[in-house]
Amino acid sequence: MSRTAGADEPKNVLIIEDDPDDAFLLERALIRAAANAGTTVSIKRFGDGWEAIRAVGRADVVGELPDFIVVDLNMPVMDGMRFLEVLRSDLRLGTLPTYVLTTSDRPEIHRAAYERGADCVFQKPDTHLAHVELAQLMFAAARFERARRATRPPR
């Protein structure tokens, strides 16, 4: 089922994932989910949190922030937990919708990610269809978050 793409559609996604296979599967699913929604998506990918923090900072300077971020927890250099802490501590970047994707099903790991600022925590799927469904959920959550922020009164 396709629908007409609107101005509220997320168009830019940042993936932080050190496993090339997992990143490829997620990218493919995001492209498919965007196509199902009648739009396209631009995806940037980084292999560690430090690289991504620098890129998000540069994107902020030129006004090209991602609509949402998907971050893996177990990565070299700067892991996903530390990435969340650094991102959320920045007043300009701290409100970017950020979704954790992890192989862990342990509630304490999920809770720790939420405590560090994850908007949603998802367990990595094992089929293409499940990846596409997850990508659709991410797009829906990003649309919701964008609408919520647009209706929030200024502080």
N, C-alpha and C positions, 0 to 999 in steps of 0.2 A: 504494500500500500504506500503510495507516494503522496506527498502533500506539497503545497506551494511553499517555497522557501520565503521567509520573511527577513526583515532587517534584524530581527532578534536571534537569528541563527548563529551559533558559534562558528567561526571561520578559521581561527588560528589556535593550534594545539601544540603544546610542548610536551614531549615524552622524555623522561629521564629513566633510562633503562640500560644496564650494561650488557645484558644478554642479547646478542643480535637476533637470535631466533624469536625470542619473546617480543622484542621491539618490532620486528617485521610482522608478526601476527597481529599485534595491536594496531599498527599502522594500516594494515590491510582492512581490519575490521572498522576502523574509524572512517576510512575512505568509503567503504560499503555503506555504513550507517549514514554518512553524509549524503551519498547518492540516493539512498532510500528516502531521505528527507527532501530531495530535490535541490541539493546544494553541493558545494565542493568544500574541501577543507585543506588548509595549508598546515603541514606538520614539520616541526623542527625536532630533532632528536639529539640528545646528549647522553654520554656514557657514565657521567658521575655528577653528583650534586654541585660540586664546586664550579665545574664548567657551566652548568645550567644557571647558577646564581649570577655569574658574570654576564651570561647572555641575557638574562631577564633584566638585569640592571641596564645593560646597553639598550635593550628594547624599550625600556621605560623612557630613556633619554630621547629616543626618536619617535615615541608615541606608537609603538607597535607591540604592545603587550599581548600575550596569548589570552584567549578567552577562557581557557582552563589548562591546568597542568596535570599530567599523570606521572607519578613518581613511584619507582620501585624502592623497597626498603634496603635490600642488601646490595650495596655497591661499593666499589673502591673509592679512595680519596675522601669523599664526603658521602656518607650513607643517607638514605631517605629521611631518617629521623632528624639528623642534623640539618638537612636541607629544609625541612619543615620549620625547625626552630629559627634558622636564619631568615627564611622568607617571612615568617610571621612577625619577626622583630622589626622589619622594615616598614615604616609608616606608609610608604607609597605602594609597596608591593604586598603587604600583609593581607589584603582582602581578595587576592586572586583565588578563584575556585581551584582547589587542589585535591586530587583524588589519589589515594594510595592503592597500588596494585601489588599484592604479595602472595607468595606461595603458602604462607602460614595460615593455619586455621585456629591458632591459639588466641583466645579472647584477650589475654594480657598484652599481646603484641598489637592487636587492633586498638585496644584501649589506649596504649601508649601513643599510637599514631594520632588518635583523636585528641589526646591531651596536648600534643605538640602542634595541633592546628589543622589536621586533615579534615576536609569537609565530608568525605566518604572514604571508607576502606573496603576494598573488594578483594576477594581471593581470585588468583589467576585462573581463568577458565581453561578447559582442556580440549575444547572443540572450536572449530571456526564459527559455528552458529552461536555458541555461547559467547565468543569474543564479540560478535556483531551485536548481540543483545546487550552486552555490557557497554559497548560503545554507544548504543542508542540511549542507555540509561545516563551515561556521562553527558551526552548532548542535552538531554532533557533536564538534568540537574543544572547544567550551565545556563540554559534558557531561563529556568526558574530563578536562579540566583541573579541573573541580569535583570529580570523583571522586578524582583524583590528590591534590589538596590535602586532601581529607577523610581520606585514609588516611595522610597524612604525619604522623609523630610530632611533637608540639609541641617547640619549641626552648627 
